[in-house]
Amino acid sequence: MGAPFKKFEAHASGGPRIREIPMRMVLPNLVTVLAICAGLSGIRFAFENRFEIAVVMVLLAAFLDGIDGRLARMLKATSKFGAQMDSLADIVNFGVAPALVLYAFLLDRAGSPGWIAALLFTIACGMRLARFNVLAEDHDQPAWQSEYFVGVPAPAGAVLVMLPLYLYFLRLGLEPTRPAAFIATGFTILVAFLLVSRLPVYSGKSVKVPGDRVLPVILGVVLYILLLMAYPWYTLTASVGGYLLFLPFSVRAYSKRARLEGEKVPPSDIG
């Protein structure tokens, strides 16, 4: 990424001062900061036992975190500073916030195992993001492999790990009891390992929609958004279930593609 802050001037009372920053360079970083604020606000609402709005704030943080990079590329405002800010926002919004919201809601009833699960998820998220940054700079891998994430991506992990909250909000008689806390602890640890695994997860980056199917696809996306607004917890629960069912098919597609390309699946490398 190119650095937009090209001009500096000496300052008698401190270090160099950045000059002449176009507004288009500020907007993506502003969105990133708002995402961090939303994620941290979700933690606050969780500690106030306002769990529904806490989950909404974490999901809002994930959404804002997902569009800041695209906004920067659209405005041609990418920068090293923005990349560092985005990495900071990722660990807060996809790791710290979901783990603490879930801990305040349920995992604390499991005692130390619940806290260990929350820590493992946060650490796994940080490792997943670090590995993603490293692999993004690897230009030696075959082009087709870039169509797959290595492990479940951090945003998906954040949505997955809050499944116990969605189920509770559905009012199905599920209560935040101690047995439920131990089940959620095991599920949290499972999601943590999915984040740092070598599981090939199809990213969909190379998907191209045929011209005659653009309108149905747009209609489908609008339908999903409307369902998310009208029935958020049903839609999120179904989305989590669908995503978990999708993972084995992704692994199968990757293995088939690797055979077709005449290449072996690369060995484990978490560096």
BAFI-3210 file (N, C-alpha, C; in Angstrom, 3 decimals, decimal comma, padded with zeros to 6 digits):
// residues 271
n [1|2|3|4|5|6|7|8|9|10|11|12|13|14|15|16|17|18|19|20|21|22|23|24|25|26|27|28|29|30|31|32|33|34|35|36|37|38|39|40|41|42|43|44|45|46|47|48|49|50|51|52|53|54|55|56|57|58|59|60|61|62|63|64|65|66|67|68|69|70|71|72|73|74|75|76|77|78|79|80|81|82|83|84|85|86|87|88|89|90|91|92|93|94|95|96|97|98|99|100|101|102|103|104|105|106|107|108|109|110|111|112|113|114|115|116|117|118|119|120|121|122|123|124|125|126|127|128|129|130|131|132|133|134|135|136|137|138|139|140|141|142|143|144|145|146|147|148|149|150|151|152|153|154|155|156|157|158|159|160|161|162|163|164|165|166|167|168|169|170|171|172|173|174|175|176|177|178|179|180|181|182|183|184|185|186|187|188|189|190|191|192|193|194|195|196|197|198|199|200|201|202|203|204|205|206|207|208|209|210|211|212|213|214|215|216|217|218|219|220|221|222|223|224|225|226|227|228|229|230|231|232|233|234|235|236|237|238|239|240|241|242|243|244|245|246|247|248|249|250|251|252|253|254|255|256|257|258|259|260|261|262|263|264|265|266|267|268|269|270|271]
n.u [000,833|000,483|001,927|000,125|000,958|003,061|004,478|006,361|007,074|009,509|009,209|009,435|008,747|008,369|008,071|008,137|005,656|002,676|001,562|-000,898|-003,169|-005,427|-009,024|-010,251|-008,460|-008,857|-011,410|-011,671|-010,139|-011,608|-013,951|-012,865|-012,141|-014,693|-015,684|-014,125|-015,050|-017,708|-017,367|-016,136|-018,164|-020,083|-019,013|-019,293|-022,156|-022,694|-021,636|-023,447|-025,589|-027,209|-027,750|-028,728|-028,473|-025,761|-024,788|-025,710|-024,127|-021,574|-021,845|-022,334|-019,860|-018,276|-019,323|-018,673|-015,938|-015,488|-015,992|-014,258|-011,732|-012,465|-013,626|-011,386|-009,868|-011,596|-011,652|-009,070|-007,317|-005,600|-003,212|-000,208|-000,566|-003,356|-003,617|-002,392|-004,118|-006,434|-005,742|-005,526|-008,196|-009,400|-008,554|-009,752|-012,525|-013,192|-012,055|-011,588|-014,030|-016,325|-015,592|-015,590|-018,226|-019,643|-018,532|-019,426|-022,132|-022,503|-020,212|-018,880|-020,200|-019,169|-016,863|-013,326|-012,674|-014,400|-013,347|-010,824|-011,523|-012,535|-010,191|-008,600|-010,028|-009,730|-006,930|-006,517|-007,846|-006,204|-003,831|-004,769|-005,309|-002,731|-001,460|-002,926|-002,109|000,569|000,439|-000,807|001,228|002,675|003,737|004,322|002,685|000,416|-001,947|-004,612|-004,903|-005,250|-007,899|-008,933|-009,380|-007,100|-007,992|-010,879|-012,111|-011,544|-013,808|-015,994|-015,565|-016,135|-018,895|-019,767|-019,040|-020,780|-023,121|-024,489|-025,747|-027,551|-029,291|-030,377|-031,766|-033,804|-035,749|-036,277|-036,476|-033,997|-031,617|-029,133|-027,465|-025,300|-024,566|-025,113|-023,213|-020,816|-021,119|-021,110|-018,543|-016,991|-017,797|-016,809|-014,053|-013,791|-014,410|-012,249|-010,117|-010,847|-010,297|-007,475|-006,780|-005,694|-007,694|-009,097|-010,998|-013,414|-013,305|-014,748|-013,872|-013,301|-015,642|-017,862|-020,696|-023,017|-024,366|-027,153|-028,057|-027,737|-029,774|-031,496|-029,612|-029,096|-031,657|-031,805|-029,823|-030,931|-033,233|-032,098|-030,993|-033,333|-034,599|-032,734|-033,126|-035,812|-036,109|-033,779|-032,374|-033,205|-032,330|-029,549|-028,887|-029,578|-027,764|-025,305|-025,530|-025,707|-023,195|-021,422|-022,131|-021,245|-018,478|-017,256|-017,785|-016,264|-013,669|-013,618|-013,882|-011,496|-009,557|-010,160|-009,591|-006,857|-005,900|-006,531|-004,860|-002,513|-000,982|000,275|-001,466|-000,448|001,918|001,396|001,670|002,008|003,218]
n.v [-001,194|002,205|005,059|007,782|009,976|011,998|014,296|015,959|018,046|019,648|020,010|022,104|021,342|018,639|015,512|014,882|016,622|015,726|016,773|018,280|016,409|014,801|014,849|012,524|010,633|010,530|009,540|006,570|005,822|007,030|005,514|003,106|003,794|004,315|001,732|000,453|001,850|000,966|-001,794|-001,753|-000,473|-002,437|-004,251|-002,770|-002,586|-005,263|-005,768|-004,311|-005,900|-005,714|-007,391|-007,885|-005,442|-005,302|-007,412|-006,514|-004,212|-005,345|-006,785|-004,639|-003,381|-005,320|-005,142|-002,466|-002,683|-004,336|-002,818|-000,673|-001,093|-001,641|000,791|002,431|001,444|002,016|004,794|005,215|005,506|004,028|003,184|002,785|003,512|003,305|000,556|-000,471|000,564|-000,802|-003,451|-003,280|-002,673|-005,041|-007,045|-006,106|-005,985|-008,494|-010,333|-009,573|-008,197|-010,010|-012,219|-011,214|-010,291|-012,708|-014,008|-012,413|-012,922|-015,752|-017,561|-017,003|-018,401|-020,889|-020,724|-020,841|-022,447|-021,276|-018,686|-019,308|-020,346|-018,018|-016,491|-018,140|-017,982|-015,251|-015,029|-016,878|-015,561|-013,303|-014,576|-015,714|-013,430|-012,360|-014,370|-014,189|-011,647|-012,176|-014,212|-012,785|-011,352|-013,189|-014,009|-016,225|-018,406|-020,546|-019,071|-019,949|-020,815|-018,557|-018,156|-019,281|-019,063|-019,596|-021,471|-020,615|-017,403|-014,394|-012,535|-014,274|-016,090|-014,503|-014,098|-016,747|-017,585|-016,331|-017,745|-019,045|-016,824|-015,981|-018,176|-018,013|-015,588|-016,331|-017,277|-019,959|-021,400|-021,852|-021,300|-019,300|-021,329|-023,257|-025,856|-025,229|-023,281|-024,734|-026,236|-024,148|-023,266|-025,379|-025,150|-022,605|-023,032|-024,830|-023,169|-021,442|-023,143|-023,675|-021,223|-021,062|-023,246|-025,264|-025,391|-025,227|-022,606|-021,550|-018,430|-016,935|-014,822|-014,802|-015,183|-014,700|-013,106|-014,111|-012,063|-012,352|-013,159|-011,286|-009,604|-011,479|-012,271|-009,863|-009,455|-011,649|-010,999|-008,679|-009,803|-011,409|-009,437|-008,119|-010,195|-010,442|-008,055|-008,224|-010,724|-011,191|-012,994|-015,575|-015,588|-015,215|-017,496|-019,515|-018,817|-019,341|-022,127|-022,866|-022,015|-023,654|-026,107|-025,656|-025,752|-028,472|-028,997|-027,038|-027,868|-030,262|-029,277|-027,853|-029,907|-031,370|-029,473|-029,167|-031,649|-031,566|-029,521|-030,773|-030,570|-030,852|-030,526|-027,783|-028,015|-027,656|-024,363|-021,950|-019,578]
n.w [000,000|-000,770|000,839|002,059|003,441|002,612|003,047|005,461|008,262|010,301|013,832|016,608|019,203|019,242|017,410|013,819|011,910|010,307|007,145|004,992|004,409|002,428|002,500|001,646|002,441|005,115|005,637|005,430|007,687|009,666|009,608|010,500|013,131|014,174|014,040|015,997|018,228|018,248|018,751|021,322|022,712|022,604|024,444|026,787|026,980|027,354|029,902|031,280|031,210|028,976|026,603|024,010|022,568|022,859|021,269|018,800|018,516|018,340|015,953|014,257|014,472|013,222|010,647|009,892|010,083|007,997|005,735|005,677|004,500|001,855|001,219|001,364|-000,777|-002,875|-002,831|-003,388|-001,251|000,298|002,824|004,804|007,436|007,655|007,248|009,550|011,497|010,778|011,350|014,132|014,756|013,878|015,724|018,020|017,357|016,250|017,935|020,803|021,570|020,874|022,492|025,152|025,406|025,165|027,360|029,512|029,293|029,494|029,684|032,060|033,995|033,925|035,277|035,713|033,366|031,457|031,225|030,268|027,777|026,550|026,475|024,824|022,421|021,772|021,527|019,473|017,423|017,104|016,237|013,897|012,353|012,175|010,710|008,353|007,413|006,909|004,936|002,942|001,865|000,563|-002,455|-003,862|-003,852|-005,671|-007,935|-007,783|-005,181|-003,721|-003,721|-001,512|002,001|004,697|007,204|009,228|008,564|010,508|010,833|010,332|012,394|014,619|014,311|014,464|017,082|018,788|018,763|020,995|022,189|020,182|020,167|022,715|022,526|020,881|022,457|023,169|025,425|026,365|028,841|030,539|032,065|034,291|033,159|030,435|030,103|030,161|027,838|025,954|026,426|025,384|022,700|022,068|022,259|020,162|017,944|018,178|017,483|014,852|013,723|013,739|012,312|009,459|007,686|004,519|003,347|001,231|-000,342|-002,154|-003,663|-006,359|-007,655|-010,300|-011,424|-013,784|-016,412|-016,878|-014,452|-012,553|-011,500|-010,076|-008,130|-006,782|-005,758|-004,048|-002,158|-001,072|000,028|002,023|003,707|004,496|005,893|007,929|009,234|010,017|011,294|013,129|014,907|014,241|011,594|011,875|013,355|011,523|009,539|010,774|011,087|008,372|007,475|008,915|007,828|005,279|005,389|005,195|002,456|001,277|001,925|000,490|-002,153|-002,352|-002,131|-004,417|-006,386|-005,926|-006,705|-009,407|-010,223|-009,922|-007,643|-004,299|-001,178|000,738|003,478|007,067|008,330|010,471|010,734]
ca.u [000,000|001,242|001,733|-000,372|001,538|004,355|005,171|006,532|007,836|010,068|008,471|010,380|008,343|008,111|008,529|007,657|004,224|002,135|000,918|-001,677|-003,845|-006,729|-010,150|-010,534|-007,575|-009,334|-012,683|-011,549|-009,655|-012,731|-014,813|-012,164|-012,275|-016,088|-015,823|-013,551|-015,988|-018,870|-016,963|-015,945|-019,478|-020,726|-018,514|-019,951|-023,551|-022,721|-021,427|-024,670|-026,628|-028,037|-027,028|-029,174|-027,804|-024,334|-024,545|-025,915|-022,961|-020,450|-022,092|-022,114|-018,410|-017,772|-019,723|-017,846|-014,562|-015,400|-016,124|-013,262|-010,711|-013,054|-013,779|-010,053|-009,479|-012,482|-011,227|-007,622|-006,807|-004,905|-001,991|000,350|-001,233|-004,685|-003,476|-002,129|-005,369|-007,371|-005,323|-005,922|-009,654|-009,753|-008,369|-010,757|-013,899|-013,414|-011,503|-011,851|-015,438|-017,201|-015,213|-016,031|-019,691|-020,062|-018,129|-020,332|-023,457|-022,628|-019,006|-018,440|-020,855|-018,331|-015,670|-012,042|-012,717|-015,040|-012,396|-009,772|-012,092|-012,578|-008,808|-008,158|-010,653|-009,103|-005,569|-006,632|-008,218|-004,993|-002,923|-005,382|-005,106|-001,308|-001,161|-003,525|-001,245|001,794|000,122|-001,172|002,465|003,316|003,399|004,826|001,671|-000,367|-003,032|-005,896|-004,971|-005,691|-009,355|-009,314|-008,786|-006,483|-008,734|-012,073|-011,723|-011,880|-015,197|-016,898|-015,384|-016,858|-020,327|-019,996|-018,854|-021,911|-024,306|-025,303|-026,575|-028,663|-030,235|-031,084|-032,686|-034,936|-036,744|-036,613|-036,388|-032,602|-031,242|-027,681|-027,180|-023,919|-024,333|-025,045|-021,938|-019,756|-021,303|-020,639|-017,078|-016,470|-018,047|-015,875|-012,733|-013,868|-014,296|-010,865|-009,269|-011,188|-009,616|-006,033|-006,571|-005,313|-008,904|-009,301|-012,350|-013,603|-013,524|-015,696|-013,335|-013,233|-016,965|-018,403|-022,122|-023,425|-025,214|-028,580|-028,405|-027,417|-030,977|-031,876|-028,639|-029,371|-032,897|-031,488|-029,094|-031,907|-034,084|-031,338|-030,893|-034,652|-034,792|-031,860|-033,737|-037,108|-035,920|-032,310|-031,773|-033,445|-031,470|-028,159|-028,742|-029,565|-026,524|-024,233|-025,698|-025,341|-021,748|-020,760|-022,360|-020,499|-017,041|-016,800|-017,833|-015,119|-012,488|-013,706|-013,604|-010,065|-008,817|-010,384|-008,844|-005,437|-005,599|-006,589|-003,683|-001,330|-000,168|-000,074|-001,915|000,736|001,999|001,001|002,611|001,258|004,035]
ca.v [000,000|003,440|005,920|009,075|011,049|012,134|015,515|016,151|019,235|019,575|020,773|022,345|020,736|017,214|014,865|015,465|016,852|015,323|017,904|018,185|015,118|014,962|014,329|011,155|009,762|010,486|008,832|005,154|005,712|007,405|004,337|002,150|004,258|004,083|000,293|000,170|002,397|000,077|-003,024|-001,488|-000,177|-003,733|-004,792|-002,004|-002,990|-006,617|-005,678|-003,725|-006,913|-005,337|-008,280|-007,767|-004,307|-005,618|-008,217|-005,630|-003,340|-006,157|-007,049|-003,365|-003,194|-006,217|-004,592|-001,285|-003,142|-004,980|-001,892|000,398|-001,383|-001,463|002,232|002,984|001,084|002,728|006,194|005,222|006,137|003,040|003,681|001,925|003,897|002,702|-000,893|-000,734|000,834|-001,867|-004,626|-003,025|-002,801|-006,448|-007,818|-005,643|-006,270|-009,902|-011,167|-009,141|-007,873|-011,186|-013,075|-010,620|-010,290|-014,078|-014,316|-011,729|-013,522|-017,174|-018,309|-016,803|-019,401|-022,089|-020,488|-020,694|-022,965|-020,299|-017,601|-019,872|-020,416|-016,660|-016,119|-018,910|-017,435|-013,966|-015,296|-017,525|-014,519|-012,524|-015,403|-015,849|-012,173|-012,242|-015,291|-013,625|-010,568|-012,767|-014,914|-011,795|-010,873|-014,321|-013,965|-017,443|-019,452|-020,571|-018,089|-020,528|-020,968|-017,299|-018,183|-019,925|-018,646|-020,645|-021,386|-019,780|-015,996|-013,796|-012,051|-015,421|-016,625|-013,637|-014,386|-018,117|-017,809|-015,770|-018,581|-019,214|-015,639|-016,017|-019,201|-017,494|-014,542|-016,954|-017,618|-021,372|-022,050|-021,997|-020,357|-019,282|-022,149|-023,762|-026,849|-024,544|-022,562|-025,682|-026,543|-022,975|-023,248|-026,300|-024,580|-021,483|-023,609|-025,387|-022,064|-020,959|-024,034|-023,476|-020,002|-021,270|-024,474|-025,150|-025,680|-024,330|-022,069|-020,811|-017,014|-016,357|-013,602|-014,877|-015,488|-013,723|-013,337|-013,906|-010,888|-012,645|-013,550|-010,191|-009,154|-012,442|-012,239|-008,653|-009,703|-012,580|-010,259|-007,809|-010,671|-011,796|-008,263|-007,899|-011,231|-010,110|-006,949|-008,620|-011,894|-011,224|-014,141|-016,745|-015,497|-015,436|-018,906|-020,278|-018,499|-020,102|-023,525|-023,007|-021,842|-024,859|-027,158|-025,301|-025,994|-029,724|-028,875|-026,213|-028,743|-031,194|-028,533|-027,532|-031,132|-031,689|-028,498|-029,464|-032,803|-031,118|-028,700|-031,616|-030,090|-031,363|-029,532|-027,327|-028,412|-026,657|-023,263|-020,925|-018,372]
ca.w [000,000|-000,809|001,999|001,603|004,215|001,951|003,417|006,883|008,601|011,630|014,828|017,688|020,467|019,113|016,200|012,567|011,791|009,006|006,494|003,755|004,291|001,770|003,267|001,232|003,206|006,496|005,753|005,805|009,059|010,526|009,688|011,355|014,519|014,554|014,259|017,316|019,211|018,308|019,419|022,746|023,277|022,801|025,715|027,860|027,104|027,904|031,343|031,835|030,989|027,817|025,700|022,623|021,947|022,838|020,070|017,644|018,399|017,852|014,539|013,568|014,407|012,190|009,347|009,609|009,879|006,693|004,609|005,671|003,500|000,521|001,027|001,096|-002,139|-003,799|-002,841|-003,613|-000,028|001,109|003,438|005,844|008,675|007,636|007,410|010,964|012,216|010,459|012,116|015,523|014,831|013,704|016,958|018,989|016,946|015,949|018,990|022,177|021,831|020,972|023,618|026,410|025,433|025,461|028,730|030,434|029,192|029,789|030,001|033,444|034,837|033,890|036,080|035,009|031,983|030,583|030,972|029,404|026,423|026,020|026,164|023,664|021,220|021,455|021,057|018,165|016,459|016,837|015,436|012,570|011,643|011,870|009,610|007,145|006,941|006,358|003,688|001,929|001,257|-000,107|-003,881|-004,497|-003,890|-006,911|-007,946|-007,404|-003,725|-003,126|-003,656|-000,262|003,259|005,498|008,441|009,218|008,708|011,801|010,916|010,459|013,742|015,557|014,171|014,916|018,515|019,537|018,554|022,222|022,401|019,232|020,606|023,889|022,089|020,193|023,488|023,012|026,730|026,749|029,879|030,796|033,236|034,352|032,093|029,147|030,063|029,788|026,415|025,223|026,553|024,382|021,371|021,892|021,988|018,804|016,998|018,259|016,680|013,441|013,275|013,526|011,565|008,048|006,930|003,369|003,330|-000,021|-000,060|-003,095|-004,262|-007,819|-008,204|-011,240|-011,639|-015,178|-016,588|-016,800|-013,084|-011,641|-010,794|-009,032|-007,042|-006,005|-005,028|-002,966|-001,114|-000,413|000,840|003,228|004,581|005,068|006,906|009,047|009,962|010,581|012,161|013,229|015,602|013,391|010,409|012,274|013,720|010,270|008,842|011,433|010,701|006,959|007,314|009,416|006,836|004,080|005,557|004,570|001,000|000,903|001,990|-000,641|-003,378|-002,364|-002,429|-005,832|-007,191|-005,768|-007,559|-010,796|-010,480|-009,813|-006,539|-002,985|-000,226|001,434|004,873|008,058|008,538|011,187|010,913]
c.u [000,869|000,953|001,270|000,322|002,964|005,150|005,195|007,281|008,332|009,256|009,328|010,025|008,071|008,657|007,966|006,140|003,777|001,353|000,063|-002,267|-005,195|-007,840|-010,464|-009,626|-008,086|-010,546|-012,531|-011,079|-010,744|-013,689|-014,182|-012,307|-013,704|-016,339|-015,273|-014,491|-017,207|-018,525|-016,800|-017,259|-020,274|-020,294|-019,187|-021,382|-023,662|-022,543|-022,600|-025,868|-027,625|-027,486|-027,476|-028,489|-026,295|-023,977|-024,695|-024,695|-021,747|-020,620|-021,921|-020,624|-017,794|-018,107|-018,847|-016,410|-014,398|-015,437|-015,024|-012,175|-011,226|-013,243|-012,436|-009,614|-010,324|-012,064|-009,749|-006,919|-006,134|-003,598|-001,487|-000,296|-002,612|-004,632|-003,228|-003,379|-006,374|-007,037|-005,707|-007,422|-010,079|-009,651|-009,377|-012,141|-014,183|-012,913|-011,956|-013,348|-016,339|-016,889|-015,728|-017,551|-020,204|-019,696|-019,082|-021,713|-023,504|-021,353|-018,545|-019,068|-020,093|-017,054|-014,428|-012,052|-013,364|-014,105|-011,268|-010,265|-012,129|-011,175|-008,315|-008,747|-009,978|-007,703|-005,594|-006,976|-006,994|-004,009|-003,451|-005,147|-003,645|-000,929|-001,735|-002,633|000,027|001,517|-000,256|000,056|003,227|002,857|003,846|003,769|000,897|-001,579|-004,340|-006,031|-005,409|-007,215|-009,856|-008,630|-008,116|-007,086|-009,958|-011,659|-012,245|-013,301|-016,203|-016,788|-016,134|-018,352|-020,645|-020,014|-020,012|-023,202|-025,114|-026,202|-027,769|-029,736|-031,034|-032,125|-033,903|-036,041|-037,246|-036,544|-034,963|-032,226|-029,729|-027,326|-025,727|-023,654|-024,238|-023,724|-020,796|-019,876|-020,778|-019,117|-016,442|-016,643|-017,083|-014,478|-012,690|-013,703|-012,880|-009,939|-009,602|-010,478|-008,162|-005,744|-006,067|-006,505|-009,033|-010,761|-012,497|-013,995|-014,555|-015,185|-013,403|-014,587|-017,428|-019,843|-022,450|-024,429|-026,692|-029,024|-028,137|-028,635|-031,450|-030,903|-028,875|-030,630|-032,655|-030,765|-030,049|-032,819|-033,380|-031,253|-032,234|-034,973|-033,950|-032,446|-035,025|-036,982|-034,427|-031,762|-032,030|-032,479|-030,011|-027,920|-028,692|-028,274|-025,350|-024,319|-025,294|-023,848|-021,001|-020,949|-021,554|-019,027|-016,572|-016,802|-016,659|-013,836|-012,475|-013,369|-012,121|-009,234|-008,958|-009,594|-007,341|-005,033|-005,584|-005,353|-002,392|-000,410|-000,652|-000,578|-000,726|000,732|001,621|002,093|001,839|002,049|003,508]
c.v [001,245|004,290|007,279|010,240|011,312|013,338|015,666|017,450|019,106|020,446|020,885|021,579|019,241|016,663|015,529|015,569|016,490|016,489|017,458|016,790|015,337|014,296|012,885|010,162|009,568|009,576|007,345|004,973|006,094|006,236|003,283|002,519|004,042|002,601|-000,097|000,662|001,493|-001,213|-002,836|-001,153|-001,470|-004,376|-004,080|-002,457|-004,407|-006,593|-005,001|-004,663|-006,523|-006,094|-008,156|-006,607|-004,523|-006,413|-007,366|-004,737|-004,113|-006,466|-005,780|-003,086|-004,070|-005,693|-003,396|-001,690|-003,773|-004,016|-000,834|000,171|-001,194|000,013|002,873|002,679|001,832|004,187|006,357|005,928|005,119|003,614|002,677|002,235|003,249|001,201|-001,261|-000,502|-000,293|-003,135|-004,485|-003,206|-004,260|-007,216|-007,396|-006,163|-007,744|-010,830|-010,770|-008,966|-009,115|-012,056|-012,514|-010,553|-011,681|-014,468|-013,673|-012,378|-014,922|-017,825|-018,137|-017,813|-020,723|-021,912|-020,320|-021,283|-021,977|-019,155|-018,069|-019,943|-019,040|-016,187|-016,836|-018,352|-016,136|-014,152|-015,922|-016,511|-013,680|-013,286|-015,557|-014,595|-011,980|-013,151|-014,771|-012,524|-011,106|-013,425|-013,940|-011,256|-011,974|-014,363|-015,228|-018,536|-019,401|-019,646|-018,686|-020,674|-019,676|-017,207|-018,792|-019,243|-019,852|-020,555|-020,505|-018,328|-015,409|-013,247|-013,186|-016,040|-015,819|-013,901|-015,780|-018,220|-017,257|-016,550|-018,801|-018,014|-015,631|-017,001|-018,728|-016,456|-015,098|-017,365|-019,057|-022,125|-022,277|-020,903|-020,420|-020,014|-022,636|-024,860|-026,204|-023,802|-023,491|-026,102|-025,385|-022,852|-024,163|-025,764|-023,436|-021,982|-024,203|-024,290|-021,502|-021,829|-023,948|-022,246|-020,269|-022,539|-024,187|-025,442|-024,722|-023,902|-021,188|-019,372|-016,374|-015,114|-013,613|-015,163|-014,343|-014,086|-013,110|-012,759|-011,160|-013,057|-012,441|-009,777|-010,169|-012,447|-011,017|-008,843|-010,639|-011,894|-009,355|-008,625|-011,069|-010,631|-007,985|-008,933|-010,942|-008,989|-007,370|-009,763|-012,092|-012,500|-015,440|-016,746|-015,766|-016,893|-019,783|-020,039|-019,264|-021,573|-023,775|-022,908|-023,088|-026,022|-026,923|-025,704|-027,327|-029,671|-028,024|-027,036|-029,703|-030,499|-028,198|-028,759|-031,526|-030,753|-028,767|-030,655|-032,396|-030,298|-029,506|-031,178|-030,725|-030,208|-029,103|-027,741|-027,280|-025,632|-022,116|-019,660|-017,220]
c.w [000,000|000,391|001,537|002,286|003,726|002,446|004,930|007,097|010,031|012,576|016,067|018,947|020,365|017,821|014,971|012,540|010,376|008,417|005,318|003,532|003,626|002,590|002,897|001,948|004,636|006,646|006,112|007,244|010,058|010,700|010,595|012,821|015,019|014,813|015,627|018,409|019,365|019,050|020,923|023,432|023,498|024,109|026,888|028,066|027,679|029,414|032,051|031,649|029,897|026,606|024,243|021,926|021,905|021,587|018,817|017,440|017,886|016,369|013,704|013,426|013,319|010,798|008,972|009,334|008,504|005,521|004,568|004,633|002,090|000,209|000,687|-000,330|-003,164|-003,938|-003,170|-002,448|000,882|001,634|004,459|007,195|008,760|007,831|008,868|011,805|011,996|011,231|013,587|015,688|014,731|015,010|018,015|018,618|016,726|017,056|020,373|022,442|021,880|022,181|024,938|026,515|025,791|026,889|029,728|030,440|029,787|030,308|031,434|034,388|034,844|034,701|035,222|033,602|031,005|030,242|030,059|027,958|025,781|025,631|024,910|022,377|020,808|020,903|019,674|017,090|016,096|015,966|014,018|011,737|011,273|010,707|008,300|006,561|006,310|005,014|002,579|001,206|000,531|-001,563|-004,622|-004,590|-005,203|-006,813|-007,452|-005,892|-003,038|-003,059|-002,345|000,920|003,908|006,897|008,288|009,404|010,015|011,866|011,076|011,850|014,777|015,504|014,718|016,437|019,332|019,327|019,840|022,519|021,464|019,701|021,823|023,477|021,362|021,159|023,332|024,334|027,187|027,744|030,101|032,087|033,198|033,319|030,713|028,994|029,656|028,322|025,563|025,294|025,512|022,972|021,079|021,563|020,577|017,760|017,003|017,411|015,190|012,883|012,924|012,744|010,154|007,136|005,749|003,275|002,098|000,275|-000,975|-003,802|-005,781|-008,467|-009,105|-011,542|-013,109|-015,294|-016,434|-015,404|-012,073|-010,821|-009,754|-007,849|-006,149|-005,161|-003,849|-001,818|-000,344|000,499|002,132|004,211|005,260|006,146|008,145|009,897|010,674|011,590|012,404|013,831|014,859|012,210|010,759|012,668|012,476|009,496|009,436|011,050|009,257|006,744|007,792|008,451|005,569|004,172|004,955|003,047|000,495|000,898|000,805|-001,954|-003,488|-002,740|-003,895|-006,728|-007,117|-006,641|-009,027|-011,168|-010,377|-008,690|-005,246|-002,128|000,591|002,901|005,805|008,264|009,180|011,353|010,116]
res [m|g|a|p|f|k|k|f|e|a|h|a|s|g|g|p|r|i|r|e|i|p|m|r|m|v|l|p|n|l|v|t|v|l|a|i|c|a|g|l|s|g|i|r|f|a|f|e|n|r|f|e|i|a|v|v|m|v|l|l|a|a|f|l|d|g|i|d|g|r|l|a|r|m|l|k|a|t|s|k|f|g|a|q|m|d|s|l|a|d|i|v|n|f|g|v|a|p|a|l|v|l|y|a|f|l|l|d|r|a|g|s|p|g|w|i|a|a|l|l|f|t|i|a|c|g|m|r|l|a|r|f|n|v|l|a|e|d|h|d|q|p|a|w|q|s|e|y|f|v|g|v|p|a|p|a|g|a|v|l|v|m|l|p|l|y|l|y|f|l|r|l|g|l|e|p|t|r|p|a|a|f|i|a|t|g|f|t|i|l|v|a|f|l|l|v|s|r|l|p|v|y|s|g|k|s|v|k|v|p|g|d|r|v|l|p|v|i|l|g|v|v|l|y|i|l|l|l|m|a|y|p|w|y|t|l|t|a|s|v|g|g|y|l|l|f|l|p|f|s|v|r|a|y|s|k|r|a|r|l|e|g|e|k|v|p|p|s|d|i|g]
***
